[in-house]
Amino acid sequence: MKNNNFKVKVFIMGKRSGTGENSIIKTVITLLLGFGAGFLLNHDWRQGTEAMCMGILLFLIYLLSKRIDDNM
């Protein structure tokens, strides 16, 4: 007989919470990088570099927060 209490405890403790947030953040990063590439292709340099920089910074923040969560 399997013990399902462990899965419930892990979910309550917050280890598996936030999985929806990860997909939203990944989608926003992809959109920003895509918009940045589109703006650069249309020679709108200011908005293109702005969107690309925001996408890259958001990606770095995502990686840093993932590393912090793994260490806790």
PQR file of N, CA, C, O and H, with PARSE charges and radii, in Angstrom:
ATOM      1  N   MET A   1       0.841  -1.175   0.000 -0.4000 1.5000
ATOM      2  CA  MET A   1       0.000   0.000   0.000 -0.0000 2.0000
ATOM      3  C   MET A   1       0.892   1.246   0.000  0.5500 1.7000
ATOM      4  O   MET A   1       1.807   1.371   0.814 -0.5500 1.4000
ATOM      5  N   LYS A   2       0.608   2.154  -0.920 -0.4000 1.5000
ATOM      6  CA  LYS A   2       1.425   3.357  -1.034 -0.0000 2.0000
ATOM      7  C   LYS A   2       1.010   4.388   0.013  0.5500 1.7000
ATOM      8  O   LYS A   2      -0.148   4.481   0.419 -0.5500 1.4000
ATOM      9  H   LYS A   2      -0.135   2.053  -1.581  0.4000 1.0000
ATOM     10  N   ASN A   3       1.993   5.137   0.417 -0.4000 1.5000
ATOM     11  CA  ASN A   3       1.733   6.197   1.377 -0.0000 2.0000
ATOM     12  C   ASN A   3       1.637   7.524   0.621  0.5500 1.7000
ATOM     13  O   ASN A   3       2.652   8.064   0.182 -0.5500 1.4000
ATOM     14  H   ASN A   3       2.934   5.061   0.087  0.4000 1.0000
ATOM     15  N   ASN A   4       0.425   8.044   0.472 -0.4000 1.5000
ATOM     16  CA  ASN A   4       0.213   9.298  -0.243 -0.0000 2.0000
ATOM     17  C   ASN A   4       0.315  10.515   0.664  0.5500 1.7000
ATOM     18  O   ASN A   4       0.197  11.648   0.197 -0.5500 1.4000
ATOM     19  H   ASN A   4      -0.400   7.605   0.829  0.4000 1.0000
ATOM     20  N   ASN A   5       0.531  10.293   1.946 -0.4000 1.5000
ATOM     21  CA  ASN A   5       0.635  11.420   2.864 -0.0000 2.0000
ATOM     22  C   ASN A   5       1.853  12.270   2.562  0.5500 1.7000
ATOM     23  O   ASN A   5       1.837  13.477   2.803 -0.5500 1.4000
ATOM     24  H   ASN A   5       0.627   9.372   2.326  0.4000 1.0000
ATOM     25  N   PHE A   6       2.913  11.663   2.038 -0.4000 1.5000
ATOM     26  CA  PHE A   6       4.124  12.413   1.739 -0.0000 2.0000
ATOM     27  C   PHE A   6       3.854  13.464   0.671  0.5500 1.7000
ATOM     28  O   PHE A   6       4.326  14.595   0.789 -0.5500 1.4000
ATOM     29  H   PHE A   6       2.926  10.682   1.843  0.4000 1.0000
ATOM     30  N   LYS A   7       3.102  13.114  -0.371 -0.4000 1.5000
ATOM     31  CA  LYS A   7       2.798  14.076  -1.430 -0.0000 2.0000
ATOM     32  C   LYS A   7       1.967  15.228  -0.892  0.5500 1.7000
ATOM     33  O   LYS A   7       2.168  16.378  -1.281 -0.5500 1.4000
ATOM     34  H   LYS A   7       2.718  12.195  -0.468  0.4000 1.0000
ATOM     35  N   VAL A   8       1.046  14.927  -0.012 -0.4000 1.5000
ATOM     36  CA  VAL A   8       0.210  15.977   0.565 -0.0000 2.0000
ATOM     37  C   VAL A   8       1.056  16.899   1.426  0.5500 1.7000
ATOM     38  O   VAL A   8       0.889  18.118   1.372 -0.5500 1.4000
ATOM     39  H   VAL A   8       0.883  13.992   0.304  0.4000 1.0000
ATOM     40  N   LYS A   9       1.958  16.341   2.218 -0.4000 1.5000
ATOM     41  CA  LYS A   9       2.814  17.160   3.070 -0.0000 2.0000
ATOM     42  C   LYS A   9       3.730  18.044   2.238  0.5500 1.7000
ATOM     43  O   LYS A   9       3.936  19.211   2.570 -0.5500 1.4000
ATOM     44  H   LYS A   9       2.093  15.351   2.262  0.4000 1.0000
ATOM     45  N   VAL A  10       4.275  17.502   1.170 -0.4000 1.5000
ATOM     46  CA  VAL A  10       5.159  18.288   0.315 -0.0000 2.0000
ATOM     47  C   VAL A  10       4.394  19.438  -0.312  0.5500 1.7000
ATOM     48  O   VAL A  10       4.913  20.551  -0.399 -0.5500 1.4000
ATOM     49  H   VAL A  10       4.107  16.554   0.901  0.4000 1.0000
ATOM     50  N   PHE A  11       3.171  19.190  -0.750 -0.4000 1.5000
ATOM     51  CA  PHE A  11       2.360  20.247  -1.366 -0.0000 2.0000
ATOM     52  C   PHE A  11       2.010  21.328  -0.349  0.5500 1.7000
ATOM     53  O   PHE A  11       2.014  22.514  -0.677 -0.5500 1.4000
ATOM     54  H   PHE A  11       2.749  18.286  -0.680  0.4000 1.0000
ATOM     55  N   ILE A  12       1.708  20.922   0.887 -0.4000 1.5000
ATOM     56  CA  ILE A  12       1.350  21.888   1.921 -0.0000 2.0000
ATOM     57  C   ILE A  12       2.569  22.710   2.327  0.5500 1.7000
ATOM     58  O   ILE A  12       2.441  23.905   2.597 -0.5500 1.4000
ATOM     59  H   ILE A  12       1.705  19.958   1.153  0.4000 1.0000
ATOM     60  N   MET A  13       3.727  22.103   2.376 -0.4000 1.5000
ATOM     61  CA  MET A  13       4.929  22.813   2.784 -0.0000 2.0000
ATOM     62  C   MET A  13       5.399  23.822   1.742  0.5500 1.7000
ATOM     63  O   MET A  13       6.264  24.645   2.040 -0.5500 1.4000
ATOM     64  H   MET A  13       3.831  21.133   2.157  0.4000 1.0000
ATOM     65  N   GLY A  14       4.859  23.781   0.547 -0.4000 1.5000
ATOM     66  CA  GLY A  14       5.177  24.796  -0.434 -0.0000 2.0000
ATOM     67  C   GLY A  14       6.246  24.409  -1.431  0.5500 1.7000
ATOM     68  O   GLY A  14       6.652  25.243  -2.241 -0.5500 1.4000
ATOM     69  H   GLY A  14       4.156  23.113   0.306  0.4000 1.0000
ATOM     70  N   LYS A  15       6.709  23.193  -1.401 -0.4000 1.5000
ATOM     71  CA  LYS A  15       7.751  22.794  -2.343 -0.0000 2.0000
ATOM     72  C   LYS A  15       7.222  22.716  -3.762  0.5500 1.7000
ATOM     73  O   LYS A  15       7.974  22.956  -4.707 -0.5500 1.4000
ATOM     74  H   LYS A  15       6.379  22.516  -0.743  0.4000 1.0000
ATOM     75  N   ARG A  16       5.952  22.386  -3.941 -0.4000 1.5000
ATOM     76  CA  ARG A  16       5.403  22.255  -5.286 -0.0000 2.0000
ATOM     77  C   ARG A  16       4.508  23.424  -5.654  0.5500 1.7000
ATOM     78  O   ARG A  16       3.933  23.443  -6.742 -0.5500 1.4000
ATOM     79  H   ARG A  16       5.341  22.190  -3.173  0.4000 1.0000
ATOM     80  N   SER A  17       4.383  24.390  -4.774 -0.4000 1.5000
ATOM     81  CA  SER A  17       3.538  25.532  -5.104 -0.0000 2.0000
ATOM     82  C   SER A  17       4.289  26.451  -6.054  0.5500 1.7000
ATOM     83  O   SER A  17       5.519  26.484  -6.054 -0.5500 1.4000
ATOM     84  H   SER A  17       4.850  24.375  -3.890  0.4000 1.0000
ATOM     85  N   GLY A  18       3.554  27.190  -6.856 -0.4000 1.5000
ATOM     86  CA  GLY A  18       4.179  28.125  -7.776 -0.0000 2.0000
ATOM     87  C   GLY A  18       4.508  27.543  -9.123  0.5500 1.7000
ATOM     88  O   GLY A  18       5.238  28.168  -9.893 -0.5500 1.4000
ATOM     89  H   GLY A  18       2.554  27.164  -6.856  0.4000 1.0000
ATOM     90  N   THR A  19       3.998  26.362  -9.444 -0.4000 1.5000
ATOM     91  CA  THR A  19       4.308  25.793 -10.757 -0.0000 2.0000
ATOM     92  C   THR A  19       3.641  26.588 -11.859  0.5500 1.7000
ATOM     93  O   THR A  19       4.170  26.659 -12.968 -0.5500 1.4000
ATOM     94  H   THR A  19       3.406  25.854  -8.819  0.4000 1.0000
ATOM     95  N   GLY A  20       2.490  27.189 -11.585 -0.4000 1.5000
ATOM     96  CA  GLY A  20       1.839  28.040 -12.570 -0.0000 2.0000
ATOM     97  C   GLY A  20       2.604  29.330 -12.802  0.5500 1.7000
ATOM     98  O   GLY A  20       2.610  29.871 -13.908 -0.5500 1.4000
ATOM     99  H   GLY A  20       2.060  27.131 -10.684  0.4000 1.0000
ATOM    100  N   GLU A  21       3.255  29.824 -11.741 -0.4000 1.5000
ATOM    101  CA  GLU A  21       4.056  31.035 -11.870 -0.0000 2.0000
ATOM    102  C   GLU A  21       5.226  30.813 -12.808  0.5500 1.7000
ATOM    103  O   GLU A  21       5.579  31.707 -13.576 -0.5500 1.4000
ATOM    104  H   GLU A  21       3.250  29.385 -10.843  0.4000 1.0000
ATOM    105  N   ASN A  22       5.834  29.634 -12.760 -0.4000 1.5000
ATOM    106  CA  ASN A  22       6.972  29.354 -13.632 -0.0000 2.0000
ATOM    107  C   ASN A  22       6.578  29.427 -15.091  0.5500 1.7000
ATOM    108  O   ASN A  22       7.313  29.990 -15.902 -0.5500 1.4000
ATOM    109  H   ASN A  22       5.547  28.907 -12.136  0.4000 1.0000
ATOM    110  N   SER A  23       5.441  28.872 -15.437 -0.4000 1.5000
ATOM    111  CA  SER A  23       5.035  28.899 -16.838 -0.0000 2.0000
ATOM    112  C   SER A  23       4.675  30.313 -17.285  0.5500 1.7000
ATOM    113  O   SER A  23       4.918  30.678 -18.435 -0.5500 1.4000
ATOM    114  H   SER A  23       4.844  28.414 -14.778  0.4000 1.0000
ATOM    115  N   ILE A  24       4.097  31.112 -16.389 -0.4000 1.5000
ATOM    116  CA  ILE A  24       3.783  32.501 -16.738 -0.0000 2.0000
ATOM    117  C   ILE A  24       5.062  33.298 -16.953  0.5500 1.7000
ATOM    118  O   ILE A  24       5.161  34.069 -17.907 -0.5500 1.4000
ATOM    119  H   ILE A  24       3.899  30.816 -15.454  0.4000 1.0000
ATOM    120  N   ILE A  25       6.040  33.118 -16.074 -0.4000 1.5000
ATOM    121  CA  ILE A  25       7.301  33.845 -16.209 -0.0000 2.0000
ATOM    122  C   ILE A  25       8.012  33.441 -17.492  0.5500 1.7000
ATOM    123  O   ILE A  25       8.539  34.297 -18.202 -0.5500 1.4000
ATOM    124  H   ILE A  25       5.960  32.491 -15.299  0.4000 1.0000
ATOM    125  N   LYS A  26       8.032  32.142 -17.799 -0.4000 1.5000
ATOM    126  CA  LYS A  26       8.671  31.686 -19.036 -0.0000 2.0000
ATOM    127  C   LYS A  26       7.971  32.259 -20.257  0.5500 1.7000
ATOM    128  O   LYS A  26       8.626  32.607 -21.239 -0.5500 1.4000
ATOM    129  H   LYS A  26       7.604  31.446 -17.222  0.4000 1.0000
ATOM    130  N   THR A  27       6.652  32.361 -20.209 -0.4000 1.5000
ATOM    131  CA  THR A  27       5.902  32.933 -21.330 -0.0000 2.0000
ATOM    132  C   THR A  27       6.223  34.411 -21.511  0.5500 1.7000
ATOM    133  O   THR A  27       6.401  34.875 -22.637 -0.5500 1.4000
ATOM    134  H   THR A  27       6.119  32.078 -19.411  0.4000 1.0000
ATOM    135  N   VAL A  28       6.297  35.153 -20.408 -0.4000 1.5000
ATOM    136  CA  VAL A  28       6.611  36.583 -20.496 -0.0000 2.0000
ATOM    137  C   VAL A  28       8.023  36.794 -21.025  0.5500 1.7000
ATOM    138  O   VAL A  28       8.251  37.697 -21.830 -0.5500 1.4000
ATOM    139  H   VAL A  28       6.152  34.777 -19.493  0.4000 1.0000
ATOM    140  N   ILE A  29       8.977  35.968 -20.582 -0.4000 1.5000
ATOM    141  CA  ILE A  29      10.349  36.072 -21.084 -0.0000 2.0000
ATOM    142  C   ILE A  29      10.380  35.827 -22.584  0.5500 1.7000
ATOM    143  O   ILE A  29      11.029  36.569 -23.322 -0.5500 1.4000
ATOM    144  H   ILE A  29       8.791  35.235 -19.929  0.4000 1.0000
ATOM    145  N   THR A  30       9.686  34.798 -23.037 -0.4000 1.5000
ATOM    146  CA  THR A  30       9.651  34.488 -24.468 -0.0000 2.0000
ATOM    147  C   THR A  30       9.006  35.616 -25.261  0.5500 1.7000
ATOM    148  O   THR A  30       9.488  35.972 -26.336 -0.5500 1.4000
ATOM    149  H   THR A  30       9.158  34.196 -22.438  0.4000 1.0000
ATOM    150  N   LEU A  31       7.918  36.183 -24.740 -0.4000 1.5000
ATOM    151  CA  LEU A  31       7.258  37.294 -25.427 -0.0000 2.0000
ATOM    152  C   LEU A  31       8.168  38.514 -25.527  0.5500 1.7000
ATOM    153  O   LEU A  31       8.244  39.148 -26.579 -0.5500 1.4000
ATOM    154  H   LEU A  31       7.527  35.894 -23.867  0.4000 1.0000
ATOM    155  N   LEU A  32       8.860  38.844 -24.435 -0.4000 1.5000
ATOM    156  CA  LEU A  32       9.743  40.009 -24.469 -0.0000 2.0000
ATOM    157  C   LEU A  32      10.883  39.815 -25.458  0.5500 1.7000
ATOM    158  O   LEU A  32      11.217  40.733 -26.208 -0.5500 1.4000
ATOM    159  H   LEU A  32       8.798  38.329 -23.580  0.4000 1.0000
ATOM    160  N   LEU A  33      11.483  38.623 -25.466 -0.4000 1.5000
ATOM    161  CA  LEU A  33      12.565  38.373 -26.417 -0.0000 2.0000
ATOM    162  C   LEU A  33      12.041  38.375 -27.846  0.5500 1.7000
ATOM    163  O   LEU A  33      12.722  38.855 -28.752 -0.5500 1.4000
ATOM    164  H   LEU A  33      11.211  37.878 -24.857  0.4000 1.0000
ATOM    165  N   GLY A  34      10.847  37.848 -28.058 -0.4000 1.5000
ATOM    166  CA  GLY A  34      10.256  37.844 -29.393 -0.0000 2.0000
ATOM    167  C   GLY A  34       9.914  39.241 -29.878  0.5500 1.7000
ATOM    168  O   GLY A  34      10.180  39.588 -31.029 -0.5500 1.4000
ATOM    169  H   GLY A  34      10.294  37.458 -27.321  0.4000 1.0000
ATOM    170  N   PHE A  35       9.320  40.048 -28.994 -0.4000 1.5000
ATOM    171  CA  PHE A  35       9.025  41.434 -29.367 -0.0000 2.0000
ATOM    172  C   PHE A  35      10.310  42.207 -29.640  0.5500 1.7000
ATOM    173  O   PHE A  35      10.374  43.017 -30.564 -0.5500 1.4000
ATOM    174  H   PHE A  35       9.104  39.766 -28.059  0.4000 1.0000
ATOM    175  N   GLY A  36      11.330  41.948 -28.825 -0.4000 1.5000
ATOM    176  CA  GLY A  36      12.607  42.631 -29.048 -0.0000 2.0000
ATOM    177  C   GLY A  36      13.200  42.289 -30.398  0.5500 1.7000
ATOM    178  O   GLY A  36      13.689  43.167 -31.109 -0.5500 1.4000
ATOM    179  H   GLY A  36      11.277  41.289 -28.075  0.4000 1.0000
ATOM    180  N   ALA A  37      13.158  41.009 -30.756 -0.4000 1.5000
ATOM    181  CA  ALA A  37      13.676  40.607 -32.072 -0.0000 2.0000
ATOM    182  C   ALA A  37      12.842  41.221 -33.192  0.5500 1.7000
ATOM    183  O   ALA A  37      13.392  41.639 -34.211 -0.5500 1.4000
ATOM    184  H   ALA A  37      12.761  40.295 -30.178  0.4000 1.0000
ATOM    185  N   GLY A  38      11.532  41.279 -33.018 -0.4000 1.5000
ATOM    186  CA  GLY A  38      10.671  41.882 -34.033 -0.0000 2.0000
ATOM    187  C   GLY A  38      10.933  43.367 -34.200  0.5500 1.7000
ATOM    188  O   GLY A  38      10.981  43.873 -35.321 -0.5500 1.4000
ATOM    189  H   GLY A  38      11.086  40.939 -32.190  0.4000 1.0000
ATOM    190  N   PHE A  39      11.103  44.068 -33.083 -0.4000 1.5000
ATOM    191  CA  PHE A  39      11.408  45.496 -33.168 -0.0000 2.0000
ATOM    192  C   PHE A  39      12.754  45.730 -33.840  0.5500 1.7000
ATOM    193  O   PHE A  39      12.904  46.662 -34.631 -0.5500 1.4000
ATOM    194  H   PHE A  39      11.064  43.657 -32.172  0.4000 1.0000
ATOM    195  N   LEU A  40      13.735  44.882 -33.525 -0.4000 1.5000
ATOM    196  CA  LEU A  40      15.047  45.049 -34.153 -0.0000 2.0000
ATOM    197  C   LEU A  40      14.980  44.776 -35.649  0.5500 1.7000
ATOM    198  O   LEU A  40      15.657  45.445 -36.430 -0.5500 1.4000
ATOM    199  H   LEU A  40      13.613  44.126 -32.883  0.4000 1.0000
ATOM    200  N   LEU A  41      14.174  43.807 -36.056 -0.4000 1.5000
ATOM    201  CA  LEU A  41      14.032  43.536 -37.488 -0.0000 2.0000
ATOM    202  C   LEU A  41      13.347  44.688 -38.218  0.5500 1.7000
ATOM    203  O   LEU A  41      13.589  44.904 -39.406 -0.5500 1.4000
ATOM    204  H   LEU A  41      13.624  43.264 -35.422  0.4000 1.0000
ATOM    205  N   ASN A  42      12.493  45.426 -37.513 -0.4000 1.5000
ATOM    206  CA  ASN A  42      11.821  46.585 -38.116 -0.0000 2.0000
ATOM    207  C   ASN A  42      12.614  47.876 -37.928  0.5500 1.7000
ATOM    208  O   ASN A  42      12.104  48.964 -38.195 -0.5500 1.4000
ATOM    209  H   ASN A  42      12.296  45.251 -36.548  0.4000 1.0000
ATOM    210  N   HIS A  43      13.847  47.759 -37.473 -0.4000 1.5000
ATOM    211  CA  HIS A  43      14.764  48.891 -37.279 -0.0000 2.0000
ATOM    212  C   HIS A  43      14.259  49.890 -36.247  0.5500 1.7000
ATOM    213  O   HIS A  43      14.547  51.083 -36.338 -0.5500 1.4000
ATOM    214  H   HIS A  43      14.261  46.876 -37.256  0.4000 1.0000
ATOM    215  N   ASP A  44      13.512  49.405 -35.272 -0.4000 1.5000
ATOM    216  CA  ASP A  44      13.123  50.239 -34.137 -0.0000 2.0000
ATOM    217  C   ASP A  44      14.086  49.884 -33.001  0.5500 1.7000
ATOM    218  O   ASP A  44      13.762  49.093 -32.115 -0.5500 1.4000
ATOM    219  H   ASP A  44      13.278  48.436 -35.197  0.4000 1.0000
ATOM    220  N   TRP A  45      15.268  50.484 -33.050 -0.4000 1.5000
ATOM    221  CA  TRP A  45      16.377  50.056 -32.210 -0.0000 2.0000
ATOM    222  C   TRP A  45      16.115  50.286 -30.728  0.5500 1.7000
ATOM    223  O   TRP A  45      16.452  49.438 -29.901 -0.5500 1.4000
ATOM    224  H   TRP A  45      15.531  51.126 -33.769  0.4000 1.0000
ATOM    225  N   ARG A  46      15.515  51.428 -30.384 -0.4000 1.5000
ATOM    226  CA  ARG A  46      15.320  51.748 -28.971 -0.0000 2.0000
ATOM    227  C   ARG A  46      14.364  50.769 -28.305  0.5500 1.7000
ATOM    228  O   ARG A  46      14.676  50.226 -27.245 -0.5500 1.4000
ATOM    229  H   ARG A  46      15.242  52.116 -31.056  0.4000 1.0000
ATOM    230  N   GLN A  47      13.211  50.538 -28.907 -0.4000 1.5000
ATOM    231  CA  GLN A  47      12.241  49.613 -28.307 -0.0000 2.0000
ATOM    232  C   GLN A  47      12.740  48.172 -28.377  0.5500 1.7000
ATOM    233  O   GLN A  47      12.447  47.368 -27.492 -0.5500 1.4000
ATOM    234  H   GLN A  47      12.958  50.979 -29.768  0.4000 1.0000
ATOM    235  N   GLY A  48      13.495  47.846 -29.425 -0.4000 1.5000
ATOM    236  CA  GLY A  48      14.035  46.495 -29.546 -0.0000 2.0000
ATOM    237  C   GLY A  48      15.038  46.176 -28.460  0.5500 1.7000
ATOM    238  O   GLY A  48      14.966  45.124 -27.826 -0.5500 1.4000
ATOM    239  H   GLY A  48      13.733  48.500 -30.144  0.4000 1.0000
ATOM    240  N   THR A  49      15.981  47.093 -28.243 -0.4000 1.5000
ATOM    241  CA  THR A  49      16.976  46.849 -27.191 -0.0000 2.0000
ATOM    242  C   THR A  49      16.333  46.888 -25.809  0.5500 1.7000
ATOM    243  O   THR A  49      16.744  46.155 -24.910 -0.5500 1.4000
ATOM    244  H   THR A  49      16.039  47.949 -28.757  0.4000 1.0000
ATOM    245  N   GLU A  50      15.323  47.743 -25.639 -0.4000 1.5000
ATOM    246  CA  GLU A  50      14.632  47.806 -24.350 -0.0000 2.0000
ATOM    247  C   GLU A  50      13.918  46.488 -24.045  0.5500 1.7000
ATOM    248  O   GLU A  50      14.023  45.971 -22.932 -0.5500 1.4000
ATOM    249  H   GLU A  50      14.989  48.338 -26.370  0.4000 1.0000
ATOM    250  N   ALA A  51      13.199  45.946 -25.017 -0.4000 1.5000
ATOM    251  CA  ALA A  51      12.484  44.687 -24.803 -0.0000 2.0000
ATOM    252  C   ALA A  51      13.457  43.526 -24.605  0.5500 1.7000
ATOM    253  O   ALA A  51      13.225  42.655 -23.766 -0.5500 1.4000
ATOM    254  H   ALA A  51      13.114  46.366 -25.920  0.4000 1.0000
ATOM    255  N   MET A  52      14.548  43.513 -25.376 -0.4000 1.5000
ATOM    256  CA  MET A  52      15.534  42.435 -25.225 -0.0000 2.0000
ATOM    257  C   MET A  52      16.199  42.500 -23.851  0.5500 1.7000
ATOM    258  O   MET A  52      16.378  41.469 -23.203 -0.5500 1.4000
ATOM    259  H   MET A  52      14.737  44.220 -26.057  0.4000 1.0000
ATOM    260  N   CYS A  53      16.566  43.702 -23.402 -0.4000 1.5000
ATOM    261  CA  CYS A  53      17.198  43.842 -22.089 -0.0000 2.0000
ATOM    262  C   CYS A  53      16.247  43.437 -20.967  0.5500 1.7000
ATOM    263  O   CYS A  53      16.662  42.784 -20.009 -0.5500 1.4000
ATOM    264  H   CYS A  53      16.420  44.539 -23.928  0.4000 1.0000
ATOM    265  N   MET A  54      14.981  43.819 -21.077 -0.4000 1.5000
ATOM    266  CA  MET A  54      14.014  43.419 -20.050 -0.0000 2.0000
ATOM    267  C   MET A  54      13.832  41.905 -20.042  0.5500 1.7000
ATOM    268  O   MET A  54      13.717  41.307 -18.972 -0.5500 1.4000
ATOM    269  H   MET A  54      14.644  44.349 -21.855  0.4000 1.0000
ATOM    270  N   GLY A  55      13.805  41.275 -21.215 -0.4000 1.5000
ATOM    271  CA  GLY A  55      13.680  39.824 -21.281 -0.0000 2.0000
ATOM    272  C   GLY A  55      14.882  39.119 -20.684  0.5500 1.7000
ATOM    273  O   GLY A  55      14.735  38.133 -19.962 -0.5500 1.4000
ATOM    274  H   GLY A  55      13.898  41.761 -22.084  0.4000 1.0000
ATOM    275  N   ILE A  56      16.079  39.626 -20.985 -0.4000 1.5000
ATOM    276  CA  ILE A  56      17.302  39.017 -20.450 -0.0000 2.0000
ATOM    277  C   ILE A  56      17.372  39.196 -18.941  0.5500 1.7000
ATOM    278  O   ILE A  56      17.715  38.256 -18.224 -0.5500 1.4000
ATOM    279  H   ILE A  56      16.198  40.427 -21.572  0.4000 1.0000
ATOM    280  N   LEU A  57      17.052  40.396 -18.446 -0.4000 1.5000
ATOM    281  CA  LEU A  57      17.071  40.624 -17.002 -0.0000 2.0000
ATOM    282  C   LEU A  57      16.033  39.768 -16.280  0.5500 1.7000
ATOM    283  O   LEU A  57      16.310  39.234 -15.206 -0.5500 1.4000
ATOM    284  H   LEU A  57      16.773  41.159 -19.029  0.4000 1.0000
ATOM    285  N   LEU A  58      14.854  39.635 -16.856 -0.4000 1.5000
ATOM    286  CA  LEU A  58      13.828  38.783 -16.253 -0.0000 2.0000
ATOM    287  C   LEU A  58      14.274  37.328 -16.236  0.5500 1.7000
ATOM    288  O   LEU A  58      13.996  36.606 -15.279 -0.5500 1.4000
ATOM    289  H   LEU A  58      14.629  40.069 -17.728  0.4000 1.0000
ATOM    290  N   PHE A  59      14.968  36.887 -17.295 -0.4000 1.5000
ATOM    291  CA  PHE A  59      15.491  35.523 -17.331 -0.0000 2.0000
ATOM    292  C   PHE A  59      16.545  35.314 -16.248  0.5500 1.7000
ATOM    293  O   PHE A  59      16.560  34.271 -15.594 -0.5500 1.4000
ATOM    294  H   PHE A  59      15.193  37.474 -18.072  0.4000 1.0000
ATOM    295  N   LEU A  60      17.425  36.291 -16.052 -0.4000 1.5000
ATOM    296  CA  LEU A  60      18.446  36.171 -15.010 -0.0000 2.0000
ATOM    297  C   LEU A  60      17.822  36.168 -13.612  0.5500 1.7000
ATOM    298  O   LEU A  60      18.269  35.429 -12.735 -0.5500 1.4000
ATOM    299  H   LEU A  60      17.413  37.138 -16.583  0.4000 1.0000
ATOM    300  N   ILE A  61      16.802  36.984 -13.405 -0.4000 1.5000
ATOM    301  CA  ILE A  61      16.100  36.987 -12.116 -0.0000 2.0000
ATOM    302  C   ILE A  61      15.419  35.645 -11.883  0.5500 1.7000
ATOM    303  O   ILE A  61      15.414  35.134 -10.763 -0.5500 1.4000
ATOM    304  H   ILE A  61      16.439  37.585 -14.117  0.4000 1.0000
ATOM    305  N   TYR A  62      14.843  35.073 -12.942 -0.4000 1.5000
ATOM    306  CA  TYR A  62      14.199  33.762 -12.831 -0.0000 2.0000
ATOM    307  C   TYR A  62      15.222  32.694 -12.437  0.5500 1.7000
ATOM    308  O   TYR A  62      14.951  31.872 -11.562 -0.5500 1.4000
ATOM    309  H   TYR A  62      14.848  35.488 -13.852  0.4000 1.0000
ATOM    310  N   LEU A  63      16.396  32.701 -13.076 -0.4000 1.5000
ATOM    311  CA  LEU A  63      17.426  31.715 -12.733 -0.0000 2.0000
ATOM    312  C   LEU A  63      17.923  31.903 -11.308  0.5500 1.7000
ATOM    313  O   LEU A  63      18.142  30.924 -10.594 -0.5500 1.4000
ATOM    314  H   LEU A  63      16.617  33.368 -13.787  0.4000 1.0000
ATOM    315  N   LEU A  64      18.103  33.151 -10.886 -0.4000 1.5000
ATOM    316  CA  LEU A  64      18.568  33.418  -9.534 -0.0000 2.0000
ATOM    317  C   LEU A  64      17.541  32.970  -8.498  0.5500 1.7000
ATOM    318  O   LEU A  64      17.903  32.386  -7.476 -0.5500 1.4000
ATOM    319  H   LEU A  64      17.925  33.946 -11.466  0.4000 1.0000
ATOM    320  N   SER A  65      16.269  33.238  -8.754 -0.4000 1.5000
ATOM    321  CA  SER A  65      15.243  32.819  -7.796 -0.0000 2.0000
ATOM    322  C   SER A  65      15.120  31.303  -7.744  0.5500 1.7000
ATOM    323  O   SER A  65      14.831  30.736  -6.690 -0.5500 1.4000
ATOM    324  H   SER A  65      15.975  33.712  -9.584  0.4000 1.0000
ATOM    325  N   LYS A  66      15.339  30.644  -8.881 -0.4000 1.5000
ATOM    326  CA  LYS A  66      15.308  29.179  -8.893 -0.0000 2.0000
ATOM    327  C   LYS A  66      16.457  28.605  -8.065  0.5500 1.7000
ATOM    328  O   LYS A  66      16.284  27.619  -7.350 -0.5500 1.4000
ATOM    329  H   LYS A  66      15.573  31.104  -9.737  0.4000 1.0000
ATOM    330  N   ARG A  67      17.628  29.230  -8.168 -0.4000 1.5000
ATOM    331  CA  ARG A  67      18.780  28.777  -7.390 -0.0000 2.0000
ATOM    332  C   ARG A  67      18.546  29.003  -5.897  0.5500 1.7000
ATOM    333  O   ARG A  67      18.903  28.157  -5.077 -0.5500 1.4000
ATOM    334  H   ARG A  67      17.768  30.031  -8.749  0.4000 1.0000
ATOM    335  N   ILE A  68      17.949  30.134  -5.545 -0.4000 1.5000
ATOM    336  CA  ILE A  68      17.663  30.420  -4.137 -0.0000 2.0000
ATOM    337  C   ILE A  68      16.645  29.422  -3.590  0.5500 1.7000
ATOM    338  O   ILE A  68      16.802  28.935  -2.470 -0.5500 1.4000
ATOM    339  H   ILE A  68      17.658  30.821  -6.211  0.4000 1.0000
ATOM    340  N   ASP A  69      15.603  29.110  -4.368 -0.4000 1.5000
ATOM    341  CA  ASP A  69      14.598  28.144  -3.922 -0.0000 2.0000
ATOM    342  C   ASP A  69      15.189  26.755  -3.741  0.5500 1.7000
ATOM    343  O   ASP A  69      14.788  26.029  -2.832 -0.5500 1.4000
ATOM    344  H   ASP A  69      15.476  29.505  -5.277  0.4000 1.0000
ATOM    345  N   ASP A  70      16.138  26.371  -4.596 -0.4000 1.5000
ATOM    346  CA  ASP A  70      16.749  25.050  -4.477 -0.0000 2.0000
ATOM    347  C   ASP A  70      17.614  24.940  -3.232  0.5500 1.7000
ATOM    348  O   ASP A  70      17.740  23.856  -2.662 -0.5500 1.4000
ATOM    349  H   ASP A  70      16.464  26.960  -5.335  0.4000 1.0000
ATOM    350  N   ASN A  71      18.211  26.044  -2.801 -0.4000 1.5000
ATOM    351  CA  ASN A  71      19.082  26.015  -1.629 -0.0000 2.0000
ATOM    352  C   ASN A  71      18.312  26.094  -0.321  0.5500 1.7000
ATOM    353  O   ASN A  71      18.883  25.837   0.740 -0.5500 1.4000
ATOM    354  H   ASN A  71      18.109  26.924  -3.264  0.4000 1.0000
ATOM    355  N   MET A  72      17.047  26.437  -0.367 -0.4000 1.5000
ATOM    356  CA  MET A  72      16.284  26.574   0.876 -0.0000 2.0000
ATOM    357  C   MET A  72      15.629  25.292   1.253  0.5500 1.7000
ATOM    358  O   MET A  72      14.945  25.226   2.275 -0.5500 1.4000
ATOM    359  H   MET A  72      16.584  26.645  -1.228  0.4000 1.0000
TER
END
